[in-house]
């Protein structure tokens, strides 16, 4: 079996090895064109790691860089001085998260290196997209380079994390604007989640001595809301396992909105007066 045939066979029998699907299709197309021998050294420059025994050759940078995944864990030993059995316990990696522009090196070259050394492959390679500013690629010449620190200082760390995980399907290119961040913060975090937390906690604090009360007999409406909340855990775990964080957050917000609607229907401030 030719090397490219083996790669295509492996990708077909392990469809989750490269994600998302667009990145996998790129790898399949690249391999399908035929693979050639790859030189693992260079002679056109002097910076880098010299090849043992021949200082005129410098190690190919991707061979040098990719092996850091395992040498950092102690390979070829079982671990390091400060991380005993690190290689034994932490390889193969469950997930490589890398930029979409270097998927080929992680999904073709790196497995080839590992297989030649008879070492296990990482379980998944996930190529994330790029972030654009209002639809325009970030560029120093345009002066639109994004400062994560400035964003966090302006909007808050958790708010920025939420916005990007919710707004941009992981694996695709995404665009952001300050107006978009503000809208998400106000609509989702303040109005939906904030309103739910404020109403729930203030009612418990005011009418239940700041203690979660013992529930009475559950009615159909109560049971339905509990079921929606209970089912959420498995749905979120499934989405997280496939790096679909935006899907997980959408499912969480379905429950948040349902809980707000449930409080509106139940009107506990009225029930408290009548009970």
C-alpha atoms as an extended CHARMM CRD file, in Angstrom:
* protein
*
       275  EXT
         1         1  UNK       CA              0.0000000000        0.0000000000        0.0000000000  PROA      1               0.0000000000
         2         2  UNK       CA              1.3610000000        3.4220000000       -0.9760000000  PROA      2               0.0000000000
         3         3  UNK       CA              1.9170000000        5.9680000000        1.7860000000  PROA      3               0.0000000000
         4         4  UNK       CA             -0.8500000000        8.2700000000        0.5170000000  PROA      4               0.0000000000
         5         5  UNK       CA             -3.2430000000        5.3090000000        0.2820000000  PROA      5               0.0000000000
         6         6  UNK       CA             -2.4650000000        4.4500000000        3.8830000000  PROA      6               0.0000000000
         7         7  UNK       CA             -3.1260000000        8.0420000000        4.9790000000  PROA      7               0.0000000000
         8         8  UNK       CA             -6.4410000000        8.1760000000        3.1370000000  PROA      8               0.0000000000
         9         9  UNK       CA             -7.4170000000        4.7970000000        4.5920000000  PROA      9               0.0000000000
        10        10  UNK       CA             -6.5390000000        6.0150000000        8.0850000000  PROA      10              0.0000000000
        11        11  UNK       CA             -8.5440000000        9.2260000000        7.6670000000  PROA      11              0.0000000000
        12        12  UNK       CA            -11.5330000000        7.2890000000        6.3480000000  PROA      12              0.0000000000
        13        13  UNK       CA            -11.4800000000        4.8940000000        9.2980000000  PROA      13              0.0000000000
        14        14  UNK       CA            -10.8780000000        7.6250000000       11.8570000000  PROA      14              0.0000000000
        15        15  UNK       CA            -13.1080000000       10.4460000000       10.5710000000  PROA      15              0.0000000000
        16        16  UNK       CA            -12.5980000000       12.5250000000       13.7110000000  PROA      16              0.0000000000
        17        17  UNK       CA             -8.7970000000       12.6700000000       13.4290000000  PROA      17              0.0000000000
        18        18  UNK       CA             -8.8900000000       16.0360000000       11.6290000000  PROA      18              0.0000000000
        19        19  UNK       CA            -11.5680000000       18.5720000000       12.4870000000  PROA      19              0.0000000000
        20        20  UNK       CA            -13.5180000000       20.5470000000       11.4500000000  PROA      20              0.0000000000
        21        21  UNK       CA            -14.6830000000       18.9030000000        8.2430000000  PROA      21              0.0000000000
        22        22  UNK       CA            -13.2990000000       21.6890000000        6.0430000000  PROA      22              0.0000000000
        23        23  UNK       CA             -9.7900000000       21.0990000000        7.4150000000  PROA      23              0.0000000000
        24        24  UNK       CA            -10.1410000000       17.3470000000        6.9320000000  PROA      24              0.0000000000
        25        25  UNK       CA            -11.1390000000       17.8840000000        3.2960000000  PROA      25              0.0000000000
        26        26  UNK       CA             -8.0200000000       20.0110000000        2.7760000000  PROA      26              0.0000000000
        27        27  UNK       CA             -5.8210000000       17.2370000000        4.1880000000  PROA      27              0.0000000000
        28        28  UNK       CA             -7.5210000000       14.5710000000        2.0630000000  PROA      28              0.0000000000
        29        29  UNK       CA             -7.0240000000       16.7270000000       -1.0370000000  PROA      29              0.0000000000
        30        30  UNK       CA             -3.3500000000       17.3140000000       -0.2210000000  PROA      30              0.0000000000
        31        31  UNK       CA             -2.6430000000       13.6330000000        0.4000000000  PROA      31              0.0000000000
        32        32  UNK       CA             -4.6510000000       12.5940000000       -2.6500000000  PROA      32              0.0000000000
        33        33  UNK       CA             -2.2740000000       14.5500000000       -4.9040000000  PROA      33              0.0000000000
        34        34  UNK       CA              0.4970000000       12.1620000000       -3.9020000000  PROA      34              0.0000000000
        35        35  UNK       CA              3.1440000000       12.4130000000       -1.2100000000  PROA      35              0.0000000000
        36        36  UNK       CA              6.8380000000       12.8440000000       -1.8880000000  PROA      36              0.0000000000
        37        37  UNK       CA              9.8930000000       12.2470000000        0.2770000000  PROA      37              0.0000000000
        38        38  UNK       CA             10.5470000000       15.0700000000        2.7100000000  PROA      38              0.0000000000
        39        39  UNK       CA             14.0730000000       16.2370000000        3.4850000000  PROA      39              0.0000000000
        40        40  UNK       CA             14.5340000000       16.6420000000        7.2280000000  PROA      40              0.0000000000
        41        41  UNK       CA             17.5470000000       18.9290000000        6.9640000000  PROA      41              0.0000000000
        42        42  UNK       CA             18.5250000000       22.1580000000        5.2190000000  PROA      42              0.0000000000
        43        43  UNK       CA             21.8870000000       23.5720000000        4.0400000000  PROA      43              0.0000000000
        44        44  UNK       CA             20.8060000000       27.0460000000        2.8930000000  PROA      44              0.0000000000
        45        45  UNK       CA             21.0860000000       28.6850000000        6.3070000000  PROA      45              0.0000000000
        46        46  UNK       CA             22.9690000000       28.2340000000        9.5700000000  PROA      46              0.0000000000
        47        47  UNK       CA             20.4510000000       29.1250000000       12.2770000000  PROA      47              0.0000000000
        48        48  UNK       CA             18.6870000000       26.1890000000       13.9180000000  PROA      48              0.0000000000
        49        49  UNK       CA             19.6400000000       22.8220000000       15.3760000000  PROA      49              0.0000000000
        50        50  UNK       CA             22.6400000000       21.2020000000       13.6350000000  PROA      50              0.0000000000
        51        51  UNK       CA             22.2550000000       17.6280000000       12.4160000000  PROA      51              0.0000000000
        52        52  UNK       CA             24.3320000000       15.3720000000       14.7010000000  PROA      52              0.0000000000
        53        53  UNK       CA             27.5200000000       14.4090000000       12.9250000000  PROA      53              0.0000000000
        54        54  UNK       CA             27.1360000000       16.9350000000       10.1020000000  PROA      54              0.0000000000
        55        55  UNK       CA             27.2190000000       20.5920000000       11.0890000000  PROA      55              0.0000000000
        56        56  UNK       CA             26.6800000000       21.6410000000        7.4740000000  PROA      56              0.0000000000
        57        57  UNK       CA             23.0620000000       20.4990000000        7.7720000000  PROA      57              0.0000000000
        58        58  UNK       CA             20.3950000000       22.1240000000        9.9510000000  PROA      58              0.0000000000
        59        59  UNK       CA             17.3390000000       20.1750000000       11.1250000000  PROA      59              0.0000000000
        60        60  UNK       CA             14.1290000000       20.9540000000        9.2310000000  PROA      60              0.0000000000
        61        61  UNK       CA             12.2810000000       23.3920000000       11.4760000000  PROA      61              0.0000000000
        62        62  UNK       CA              9.0260000000       21.4040000000       11.5500000000  PROA      62              0.0000000000
        63        63  UNK       CA             10.7870000000       18.1990000000       12.5810000000  PROA      63              0.0000000000
        64        64  UNK       CA             12.4960000000       20.1890000000       15.3110000000  PROA      64              0.0000000000
        65        65  UNK       CA              9.3240000000       22.0230000000       16.3890000000  PROA      65              0.0000000000
        66        66  UNK       CA              6.8360000000       19.1550000000       16.3030000000  PROA      66              0.0000000000
        67        67  UNK       CA              8.9860000000       16.8140000000       18.3610000000  PROA      67              0.0000000000
        68        68  UNK       CA              8.7690000000       19.3380000000       21.2090000000  PROA      68              0.0000000000
        69        69  UNK       CA              5.3250000000       17.9310000000       21.9170000000  PROA      69              0.0000000000
        70        70  UNK       CA              6.9400000000       14.7350000000       23.1760000000  PROA      70              0.0000000000
        71        71  UNK       CA             10.4200000000       15.8590000000       24.2370000000  PROA      71              0.0000000000
        72        72  UNK       CA              8.7850000000       18.3470000000       26.6200000000  PROA      72              0.0000000000
        73        73  UNK       CA              7.2130000000       15.2920000000       28.2910000000  PROA      73              0.0000000000
        74        74  UNK       CA             10.5910000000       13.5790000000       28.6070000000  PROA      74              0.0000000000
        75        75  UNK       CA             10.7960000000       11.4590000000       25.4510000000  PROA      75              0.0000000000
        76        76  UNK       CA             12.7720000000        9.2980000000       24.7950000000  PROA      76              0.0000000000
        77        77  UNK       CA             12.6810000000        8.7310000000       28.5560000000  PROA      77              0.0000000000
        78        78  UNK       CA              9.4400000000        8.1090000000       30.4520000000  PROA      78              0.0000000000
        79        79  UNK       CA              9.3970000000       11.6170000000       31.9060000000  PROA      79              0.0000000000
        80        80  UNK       CA             11.4520000000       14.5640000000       33.1170000000  PROA      80              0.0000000000
        81        81  UNK       CA             13.0740000000       15.4060000000       36.4250000000  PROA      81              0.0000000000
        82        82  UNK       CA             10.1230000000       17.5840000000       37.4100000000  PROA      82              0.0000000000
        83        83  UNK       CA              7.4740000000       15.5640000000       35.5920000000  PROA      83              0.0000000000
        84        84  UNK       CA              8.0130000000       11.8870000000       36.2790000000  PROA      84              0.0000000000
        85        85  UNK       CA              6.3430000000        9.5490000000       33.7850000000  PROA      85              0.0000000000
        86        86  UNK       CA              5.1450000000       12.5890000000       31.8500000000  PROA      86              0.0000000000
        87        87  UNK       CA              5.4950000000       10.9280000000       28.4700000000  PROA      87              0.0000000000
        88        88  UNK       CA              3.8440000000        7.7310000000       29.6870000000  PROA      88              0.0000000000
        89        89  UNK       CA              0.8390000000        9.5100000000       31.1850000000  PROA      89              0.0000000000
        90        90  UNK       CA              0.3150000000       12.3960000000       28.7400000000  PROA      90              0.0000000000
        91        91  UNK       CA              0.9820000000       10.9190000000       25.3250000000  PROA      91              0.0000000000
        92        92  UNK       CA             -0.7530000000       10.4720000000       22.9800000000  PROA      92              0.0000000000
        93        93  UNK       CA             -2.4520000000       13.8600000000       23.2480000000  PROA      93              0.0000000000
        94        94  UNK       CA             -6.2360000000       13.8590000000       23.1880000000  PROA      94              0.0000000000
        95        95  UNK       CA             -6.2840000000       17.0200000000       21.1040000000  PROA      95              0.0000000000
        96        96  UNK       CA             -3.9500000000       19.2880000000       19.1560000000  PROA      96              0.0000000000
        97        97  UNK       CA             -5.5050000000       22.7490000000       18.7120000000  PROA      97              0.0000000000
        98        98  UNK       CA             -3.6170000000       24.6530000000       16.0460000000  PROA      98              0.0000000000
        99        99  UNK       CA             -4.1510000000       27.4160000000       13.4660000000  PROA      99              0.0000000000
       100       100  UNK       CA             -5.7440000000       26.3650000000       10.2020000000  PROA      100             0.0000000000
       101       101  UNK       CA             -2.6410000000       27.4360000000        8.2460000000  PROA      101             0.0000000000
       102       102  UNK       CA             -0.4770000000       24.7180000000        9.8390000000  PROA      102             0.0000000000
       103       103  UNK       CA             -2.9420000000       21.8080000000        9.7330000000  PROA      103             0.0000000000
       104       104  UNK       CA             -0.9440000000       20.0310000000        7.0390000000  PROA      104             0.0000000000
       105       105  UNK       CA              2.1730000000       19.8920000000        9.2120000000  PROA      105             0.0000000000
       106       106  UNK       CA              0.2110000000       18.4650000000       12.1490000000  PROA      106             0.0000000000
       107       107  UNK       CA             -2.0730000000       16.1190000000       10.2020000000  PROA      107             0.0000000000
       108       108  UNK       CA              0.3850000000       14.7460000000        7.6190000000  PROA      108             0.0000000000
       109       109  UNK       CA              4.0220000000       15.4300000000        8.5150000000  PROA      109             0.0000000000
       110       110  UNK       CA              3.6830000000       14.9100000000       12.2780000000  PROA      110             0.0000000000
       111       111  UNK       CA              1.8690000000       11.5410000000       11.9600000000  PROA      111             0.0000000000
       112       112  UNK       CA              4.5270000000       10.4540000000        9.4470000000  PROA      112             0.0000000000
       113       113  UNK       CA              7.2990000000       11.3330000000       11.9000000000  PROA      113             0.0000000000
       114       114  UNK       CA              5.5380000000        9.5010000000       14.7290000000  PROA      114             0.0000000000
       115       115  UNK       CA              4.7540000000        6.4020000000       12.6830000000  PROA      115             0.0000000000
       116       116  UNK       CA              8.3710000000        6.1770000000       11.5190000000  PROA      116             0.0000000000
       117       117  UNK       CA              9.3700000000        6.1440000000       15.2000000000  PROA      117             0.0000000000
       118       118  UNK       CA              6.5900000000        3.6360000000       15.9790000000  PROA      118             0.0000000000
       119       119  UNK       CA              4.9370000000        6.0870000000       18.3890000000  PROA      119             0.0000000000
       120       120  UNK       CA              1.1870000000        6.5870000000       18.8470000000  PROA      120             0.0000000000
       121       121  UNK       CA             -0.5470000000        9.4670000000       17.0760000000  PROA      121             0.0000000000
       122       122  UNK       CA             -2.5040000000       12.2600000000       18.7390000000  PROA      122             0.0000000000
       123       123  UNK       CA             -6.1990000000       11.4460000000       18.8550000000  PROA      123             0.0000000000
       124       124  UNK       CA             -7.3780000000       14.5950000000       17.0640000000  PROA      124             0.0000000000
       125       125  UNK       CA             -6.0020000000       17.6220000000       15.2460000000  PROA      125             0.0000000000
       126       126  UNK       CA             -8.3210000000       20.6330000000       15.2600000000  PROA      126             0.0000000000
       127       127  UNK       CA             -7.5800000000       23.6360000000       13.0550000000  PROA      127             0.0000000000
       128       128  UNK       CA             -9.1680000000       26.8300000000       14.3420000000  PROA      128             0.0000000000
       129       129  UNK       CA             -9.9690000000       29.7990000000       12.1080000000  PROA      129             0.0000000000
       130       130  UNK       CA             -8.7040000000       33.3590000000       12.0450000000  PROA      130             0.0000000000
       131       131  UNK       CA            -10.1830000000       36.4400000000       13.6810000000  PROA      131             0.0000000000
       132       132  UNK       CA            -11.0850000000       39.4270000000       11.5320000000  PROA      132             0.0000000000
       133       133  UNK       CA            -11.9190000000       42.9700000000       12.6140000000  PROA      133             0.0000000000
       134       134  UNK       CA            -15.3070000000       44.0200000000       11.2500000000  PROA      134             0.0000000000
       135       135  UNK       CA            -14.7900000000       41.6660000000        8.3050000000  PROA      135             0.0000000000
       136       136  UNK       CA            -11.2260000000       42.8410000000        7.5730000000  PROA      136             0.0000000000
       137       137  UNK       CA             -8.0920000000       40.7790000000        8.1510000000  PROA      137             0.0000000000
       138       138  UNK       CA             -5.8820000000       42.1140000000       10.9240000000  PROA      138             0.0000000000
       139       139  UNK       CA             -2.8380000000       43.9270000000        9.5380000000  PROA      139             0.0000000000
       140       140  UNK       CA             -0.1470000000       46.1350000000       11.0000000000  PROA      140             0.0000000000
       141       141  UNK       CA             -0.2420000000       48.2810000000        7.8690000000  PROA      141             0.0000000000
       142       142  UNK       CA             -3.9640000000       48.9160000000        8.3820000000  PROA      142             0.0000000000
       143       143  UNK       CA             -3.4310000000       49.5840000000       12.0730000000  PROA      143             0.0000000000
       144       144  UNK       CA             -6.3060000000       47.3220000000       13.0800000000  PROA      144             0.0000000000
       145       145  UNK       CA             -4.3050000000       44.8100000000       15.1470000000  PROA      145             0.0000000000
       146       146  UNK       CA             -6.3010000000       43.5560000000       18.1170000000  PROA      146             0.0000000000
       147       147  UNK       CA             -4.9850000000       43.8500000000       21.6600000000  PROA      147             0.0000000000
       148       148  UNK       CA             -6.4870000000       41.1520000000       23.8620000000  PROA      148             0.0000000000
       149       149  UNK       CA             -5.3430000000       43.0370000000       26.9650000000  PROA      149             0.0000000000
       150       150  UNK       CA             -7.1560000000       46.1970000000       25.8640000000  PROA      150             0.0000000000
       151       151  UNK       CA            -10.3400000000       44.2440000000       25.1780000000  PROA      151             0.0000000000
       152       152  UNK       CA            -10.2270000000       42.6100000000       28.6020000000  PROA      152             0.0000000000
       153       153  UNK       CA             -9.5970000000       45.9420000000       30.2940000000  PROA      153             0.0000000000
       154       154  UNK       CA            -12.5590000000       47.4590000000       28.4620000000  PROA      154             0.0000000000
       155       155  UNK       CA            -15.1390000000       44.6710000000       28.6780000000  PROA      155             0.0000000000
       156       156  UNK       CA            -13.9070000000       42.1200000000       31.2470000000  PROA      156             0.0000000000
       157       157  UNK       CA            -12.2450000000       38.7030000000       30.8730000000  PROA      157             0.0000000000
       158       158  UNK       CA            -15.2960000000       36.4470000000       31.1750000000  PROA      158             0.0000000000
       159       159  UNK       CA            -17.3140000000       38.7070000000       28.8990000000  PROA      159             0.0000000000
       160       160  UNK       CA            -14.6880000000       38.4630000000       26.1530000000  PROA      160             0.0000000000
       161       161  UNK       CA            -14.4000000000       34.6960000000       26.5710000000  PROA      161             0.0000000000
       162       162  UNK       CA            -18.1630000000       34.3460000000       26.3010000000  PROA      162             0.0000000000
       163       163  UNK       CA            -18.4260000000       36.5890000000       23.2460000000  PROA      163             0.0000000000
       164       164  UNK       CA            -15.8530000000       34.7500000000       21.1370000000  PROA      164             0.0000000000
       165       165  UNK       CA            -16.9700000000       31.2530000000       22.1400000000  PROA      165             0.0000000000
       166       166  UNK       CA            -20.5970000000       32.1310000000       21.4630000000  PROA      166             0.0000000000
       167       167  UNK       CA            -20.2480000000       34.3760000000       18.4370000000  PROA      167             0.0000000000
       168       168  UNK       CA            -17.6910000000       32.4580000000       16.3610000000  PROA      168             0.0000000000
       169       169  UNK       CA            -18.2740000000       28.7840000000       15.4890000000  PROA      169             0.0000000000
       170       170  UNK       CA            -14.9750000000       27.2100000000       16.5320000000  PROA      170             0.0000000000
       171       171  UNK       CA            -12.9650000000       26.2100000000       13.4770000000  PROA      171             0.0000000000
       172       172  UNK       CA            -14.3350000000       28.9500000000       11.2350000000  PROA      172             0.0000000000
       173       173  UNK       CA            -13.0540000000       32.4440000000       10.6130000000  PROA      173             0.0000000000
       174       174  UNK       CA            -14.8190000000       34.9960000000       12.7760000000  PROA      174             0.0000000000
       175       175  UNK       CA            -15.3590000000       38.7120000000       12.7660000000  PROA      175             0.0000000000
       176       176  UNK       CA            -15.9600000000       40.9910000000       15.6890000000  PROA      176             0.0000000000
       177       177  UNK       CA            -16.9080000000       44.5640000000       16.4250000000  PROA      177             0.0000000000
       178       178  UNK       CA            -17.2390000000       46.4850000000       19.6660000000  PROA      178             0.0000000000
       179       179  UNK       CA            -20.9280000000       46.9260000000       18.9110000000  PROA      179             0.0000000000
       180       180  UNK       CA            -21.2710000000       43.1560000000       18.6650000000  PROA      180             0.0000000000
       181       181  UNK       CA            -19.5460000000       42.6100000000       22.0190000000  PROA      181             0.0000000000
       182       182  UNK       CA            -21.7420000000       45.2110000000       23.7200000000  PROA      182             0.0000000000
       183       183  UNK       CA            -24.8720000000       43.6630000000       22.2470000000  PROA      183             0.0000000000
       184       184  UNK       CA            -23.9420000000       40.1760000000       23.4720000000  PROA      184             0.0000000000
       185       185  UNK       CA            -23.0750000000       41.4550000000       26.9380000000  PROA      185             0.0000000000
       186       186  UNK       CA            -26.3350000000       43.3840000000       27.2740000000  PROA      186             0.0000000000
       187       187  UNK       CA            -28.6680000000       40.8430000000       25.6870000000  PROA      187             0.0000000000
       188       188  UNK       CA            -27.2010000000       37.5570000000       26.9430000000  PROA      188             0.0000000000
       189       189  UNK       CA            -25.1820000000       38.2340000000       30.0650000000  PROA      189             0.0000000000
       190       190  UNK       CA            -27.0980000000       41.1590000000       31.5640000000  PROA      190             0.0000000000
       191       191  UNK       CA            -30.6730000000       40.6310000000       30.3900000000  PROA      191             0.0000000000
       192       192  UNK       CA            -30.8540000000       36.8210000000       30.2590000000  PROA      192             0.0000000000
       193       193  UNK       CA            -28.3620000000       35.4180000000       32.7670000000  PROA      193             0.0000000000
       194       194  UNK       CA            -28.1220000000       38.5210000000       34.9490000000  PROA      194             0.0000000000
       195       195  UNK       CA            -31.8890000000       38.8630000000       35.2090000000  PROA      195             0.0000000000
       196       196  UNK       CA            -32.2700000000       35.1950000000       36.1250000000  PROA      196             0.0000000000
       197       197  UNK       CA            -29.6060000000       35.4110000000       38.8220000000  PROA      197             0.0000000000
       198       198  UNK       CA            -30.9130000000       38.6890000000       40.2410000000  PROA      198             0.0000000000
       199       199  UNK       CA            -34.5120000000       37.5370000000       40.4920000000  PROA      199             0.0000000000
       200       200  UNK       CA            -33.6740000000       34.1110000000       41.9090000000  PROA      200             0.0000000000
       201       201  UNK       CA            -31.1510000000       35.2740000000       44.4830000000  PROA      201             0.0000000000
       202       202  UNK       CA            -33.1070000000       38.3350000000       45.5980000000  PROA      202             0.0000000000
       203       203  UNK       CA            -36.2520000000       36.2600000000       46.1780000000  PROA      203             0.0000000000
       204       204  UNK       CA            -34.3020000000       33.6830000000       48.1770000000  PROA      204             0.0000000000
       205       205  UNK       CA            -32.5980000000       36.4140000000       50.1500000000  PROA      205             0.0000000000
       206       206  UNK       CA            -35.7940000000       38.3350000000       50.8810000000  PROA      206             0.0000000000
       207       207  UNK       CA            -38.2550000000       35.5390000000       51.5510000000  PROA      207             0.0000000000
       208       208  UNK       CA            -36.1650000000       32.4730000000       52.4900000000  PROA      208             0.0000000000
       209       209  UNK       CA            -33.5140000000       33.8640000000       54.8540000000  PROA      209             0.0000000000
       210       210  UNK       CA            -30.9020000000       33.4640000000       52.0670000000  PROA      210             0.0000000000
       211       211  UNK       CA            -31.3370000000       29.6830000000       52.0750000000  PROA      211             0.0000000000
       212       212  UNK       CA            -32.5800000000       27.5340000000       49.2170000000  PROA      212             0.0000000000
       213       213  UNK       CA            -35.9950000000       26.3700000000       50.4620000000  PROA      213             0.0000000000
       214       214  UNK       CA            -37.1610000000       22.7740000000       50.5140000000  PROA      214             0.0000000000
       215       215  UNK       CA            -39.4430000000       22.2240000000       47.5380000000  PROA      215             0.0000000000
       216       216  UNK       CA            -43.0290000000       21.1930000000       47.9130000000  PROA      216             0.0000000000
       217       217  UNK       CA            -44.8400000000       18.7410000000       45.6700000000  PROA      217             0.0000000000
       218       218  UNK       CA            -43.6880000000       19.2670000000       42.0920000000  PROA      218             0.0000000000
       219       219  UNK       CA            -46.1950000000       20.1280000000       39.4140000000  PROA      219             0.0000000000
       220       220  UNK       CA            -45.9310000000       19.4130000000       35.6900000000  PROA      220             0.0000000000
       221       221  UNK       CA            -44.4150000000       22.8070000000       34.9670000000  PROA      221             0.0000000000
       222       222  UNK       CA            -41.7660000000       22.2500000000       37.6430000000  PROA      222             0.0000000000
       223       223  UNK       CA            -40.8950000000       18.7850000000       36.3560000000  PROA      223             0.0000000000
       224       224  UNK       CA            -40.6070000000       20.0000000000       32.7720000000  PROA      224             0.0000000000
       225       225  UNK       CA            -38.1880000000       22.7380000000       33.7820000000  PROA      225             0.0000000000
       226       226  UNK       CA            -36.1040000000       20.3220000000       35.8470000000  PROA      226             0.0000000000
       227       227  UNK       CA            -35.9170000000       17.8720000000       32.9350000000  PROA      227             0.0000000000
       228       228  UNK       CA            -34.6940000000       20.5750000000       30.5540000000  PROA      228             0.0000000000
       229       229  UNK       CA            -31.9910000000       21.5060000000       33.0570000000  PROA      229             0.0000000000
       230       230  UNK       CA            -30.9910000000       17.8920000000       33.7840000000  PROA      230             0.0000000000
       231       231  UNK       CA            -30.7070000000       16.9820000000       30.0930000000  PROA      231             0.0000000000
       232       232  UNK       CA            -28.4220000000       19.9550000000       29.5360000000  PROA      232             0.0000000000
       233       233  UNK       CA            -25.3090000000       18.3110000000       31.0200000000  PROA      233             0.0000000000
       234       234  UNK       CA            -25.0290000000       15.5110000000       28.4700000000  PROA      234             0.0000000000
       235       235  UNK       CA            -25.7670000000       17.8950000000       25.5800000000  PROA      235             0.0000000000
       236       236  UNK       CA            -23.0230000000       20.2950000000       26.6750000000  PROA      236             0.0000000000
       237       237  UNK       CA            -20.4960000000       17.5030000000       27.1970000000  PROA      237             0.0000000000
       238       238  UNK       CA            -21.2040000000       16.1390000000       23.7300000000  PROA      238             0.0000000000
       239       239  UNK       CA            -20.7210000000       19.5750000000       22.1580000000  PROA      239             0.0000000000
       240       240  UNK       CA            -17.5220000000       20.2210000000       24.1100000000  PROA      240             0.0000000000
       241       241  UNK       CA            -16.0630000000       16.8560000000       23.0640000000  PROA      241             0.0000000000
       242       242  UNK       CA            -16.3430000000       17.9320000000       19.4240000000  PROA      242             0.0000000000
       243       243  UNK       CA            -15.1680000000       21.5290000000       20.0920000000  PROA      243             0.0000000000
       244       244  UNK       CA            -18.5950000000       22.9720000000       19.2220000000  PROA      244             0.0000000000
       245       245  UNK       CA            -18.4940000000       25.5230000000       22.0190000000  PROA      245             0.0000000000
       246       246  UNK       CA            -21.0030000000       27.8530000000       20.3610000000  PROA      246             0.0000000000
       247       247  UNK       CA            -23.5010000000       24.9750000000       20.2550000000  PROA      247             0.0000000000
       248       248  UNK       CA            -22.9550000000       24.2380000000       23.9430000000  PROA      248             0.0000000000
       249       249  UNK       CA            -23.5130000000       27.8750000000       24.8790000000  PROA      249             0.0000000000
       250       250  UNK       CA            -26.6580000000       28.0820000000       22.7650000000  PROA      250             0.0000000000
       251       251  UNK       CA            -28.0640000000       25.0310000000       24.5660000000  PROA      251             0.0000000000
       252       252  UNK       CA            -27.1820000000       26.5970000000       27.9240000000  PROA      252             0.0000000000
       253       253  UNK       CA            -28.9590000000       29.7880000000       26.9460000000  PROA      253             0.0000000000
       254       254  UNK       CA            -32.0550000000       27.8570000000       25.9000000000  PROA      254             0.0000000000
       255       255  UNK       CA            -32.2650000000       26.6940000000       29.5180000000  PROA      255             0.0000000000
       256       256  UNK       CA            -31.4990000000       30.1790000000       30.8670000000  PROA      256             0.0000000000
       257       257  UNK       CA            -34.3300000000       31.6860000000       28.8180000000  PROA      257             0.0000000000
       258       258  UNK       CA            -36.6440000000       28.8290000000       29.7530000000  PROA      258             0.0000000000
       259       259  UNK       CA            -35.8770000000       29.4460000000       33.4340000000  PROA      259             0.0000000000
       260       260  UNK       CA            -36.7300000000       33.1350000000       33.0660000000  PROA      260             0.0000000000
       261       261  UNK       CA            -40.0010000000       32.2280000000       31.3610000000  PROA      261             0.0000000000
       262       262  UNK       CA            -40.7150000000       29.6860000000       34.1080000000  PROA      262             0.0000000000
       263       263  UNK       CA            -40.2830000000       32.3610000000       36.7830000000  PROA      263             0.0000000000
       264       264  UNK       CA            -42.6250000000       34.6600000000       34.8590000000  PROA      264             0.0000000000
       265       265  UNK       CA            -45.2850000000       31.9340000000       34.7130000000  PROA      265             0.0000000000
       266       266  UNK       CA            -44.9010000000       30.8800000000       38.3260000000  PROA      266             0.0000000000
       267       267  UNK       CA            -44.7020000000       34.4560000000       39.6790000000  PROA      267             0.0000000000
       268       268  UNK       CA            -43.1400000000       33.3880000000       43.0200000000  PROA      268             0.0000000000
       269       269  UNK       CA            -43.6150000000       36.8890000000       44.4260000000  PROA      269             0.0000000000
       270       270  UNK       CA            -47.3730000000       36.2490000000       44.1770000000  PROA      270             0.0000000000
       271       271  UNK       CA            -47.1500000000       32.6710000000       45.4370000000  PROA      271             0.0000000000
       272       272  UNK       CA            -45.2560000000       33.8780000000       48.4990000000  PROA      272             0.0000000000
       273       273  UNK       CA            -48.0960000000       36.1690000000       49.4620000000  PROA      273             0.0000000000
       274       274  UNK       CA            -50.7240000000       33.4620000000       49.0250000000  PROA      274             0.0000000000
       275       275  UNK       CA            -48.7780000000       30.6200000000       50.6700000000  PROA      275             0.0000000000
